[in-house]
Amino acid sequence: MAHFLATLDSPASAAATFAYLADFAHCAAWDPTVAAARRIGRGAIGEGSRFEVVLAAGPIELPFTYRVTRYEPPRRLVLEAAGRWLRSLDRIEIEPHGRGCRVRYDADLRWLGPAYLLDTPTHLLFQLSGRRSAHGLERALARLARDDEDSKAERGPRRRRPATKSRVRAGAA
């Protein structure tokens, strides 16, 4: 089995980071091993949501359908995919940290059947590609935080409504 674990800090909030990662079509923007990614279906993203992801391994393209199997915003996300010869399991945990959050991305690739003989070389390649993907994800989350700050600045400061007597009374216990 090929395994890669990355822990990285995001300047974006846990909620924004979770929403970005839960839309797994974004993986094409930060993972250099992904040739293409798109969401399958409509509606809100949650358990059961599916994403078509095409992994590029040299000249070979491997299509996968990832399915969200755990969806616990803004803390935990699990995606699974299985092809004829390969199974993928991505576990993502997010926790508030400083002014942003900390992301723990734990990924496994397992060859099936006689292809299991490819596990060791795949593990070595997965370490290299995993580091490049983690750096890409760090950059994407930094952009996410900047975009969020820009949109807040465009909206202007939030105005506080003055408290009314009924609100003050309702809030007093």
N, C-alpha and C positions, 0 to 999 in steps of 0.2 A: 504494500500500500504506500502510495506517495502522500506525504503529509506536509502541510505548511501552516505555520502559526505566526501571525503578526499582531502586535499591539501598537496602536498609534493614537496620538492625541489629535483631536479635531477642534479647531476654534469655533466650529458651528455648534449650536445647541444639540442636545441629545435627540429632541423631537425632529429637528430639521435633518440631522444625520440619519436617523432611522428612516424617515420618509424617503430620502434620497436613495439609500441602500435597498429599501423594500421595493422600489421600482427598479428591478434588476436589469431592465433595458439600459440603464445608465452604465452598466459594467463595460460596455464597448468604449466609453469615454475614458476609462482609467485603467483597464486591463489590456496590455498590449497583445495578449494571446487570444483576444476575442476579435474575430473578423467582423462579426455583426451580431446585433441583439435587438429583439423587439418583444413587446408584450403581446400575448395572445388573449383576446377577449377584451371586455370592457367592464366598467363598474369600478367600485372601490377595490384597492389592492388589499388582500388579506389571505387567510389560509385558503389554499386551493388555487390562487392566482398562478398563471403559467407564463413562462417566458421562453422564447426560442433563442438559443445562443449557439453561435457557430464558433468553435474553437479552431484556431489555426495552428497546426503543428508542422512547421516547414511547408511543404507543398500540399500537405493533407489538411482538409477541412473536416471537422467532426461536428455534425449538428446534434444538439441536445435540446430537450425540453425540460427546463427547470420548473419545479413546482414548489410553492411556498408551503411547507408542512408545519411550521410554527410561526405565529405572528403575534407578538406580545409587545405592542408599542409602549414606550420607546426603548425597550430594554433588550428584546431577544427576537431574532429572526433566523429561521432555518430553511434552507433551500436544498432540494434533492433533484438529481437527474440520473437517469440510467439509459444507456444505449445498449447495443448488442454486446459490446465488448468492454464497456467502461462505465463505472458508477462514480458519481460525484456527490459529495455532501459538504455543504458550506454552512457553518454555524457562526453567527454574528451576535456578539453581546456588546451592548452600549451602556455606559454608566456616566453620569455627570462627573465632570472633573474640571476644576478651576472654573474658567469662564466659558468652557465648552464641554467636551466630553472625551472619554477614552473608548476606543473601538478595539475589540478583540476579535480578529477574523481567523477562524480555524477551518481549514479546508483539507479534505481527503479526496484522493483519486484512487480508485481500486479497479484494476483490470479483472475481468471476469473470464472464467473458463481457462483454457490453456494459455491465454494471453497474460495470465498472472506472472509469467516469466519476465514480463516487461516492468514489473513493479520497481525493481532496484534502479534501473536507468531512469525510469520516469521520476522517481523520488529525487534523484540528483538534478534533473532538469527542472523539476517543480520548485526546488529551492531557488534557482536562478530566476525563473519566471515569476515566482511568488514575490521575491524582493522587488522586481520591476513593477509588479502589480501594486504592491503596498506603497511604493513611491508615487505611482500614478494616483492611487486613492488619496494619499495625503494632499497632493496638489488639487485634486477635485474637491475635497472637503474644504480646503482653504478658499477656493473660488466660491463654493457654496456659502461660506461665512461672509465673504466680501459682498456677494450678490444680495444676501439677506440684509446686511448693513446698508447697502445702497438703496434697497427698496424701502427700508425704514426711514432713511434720510429723505427720500422723495415724498413720502407720506407726511413728513413733518412731525413735530412733537405732538404727542398725545395730549389732548386737552382733558383736564379733569373737570367733571361736572361738579358744581357746588353741592354740598350735602344739604338735604332738606330736613326739616324737623322730623318728618315721618321716617326718613332713613335713619336718622340718629336714634330715634326711639326704637325702631325695629332692630338696630344693631346692639342696643343696650340690653344686657341680661340681668 
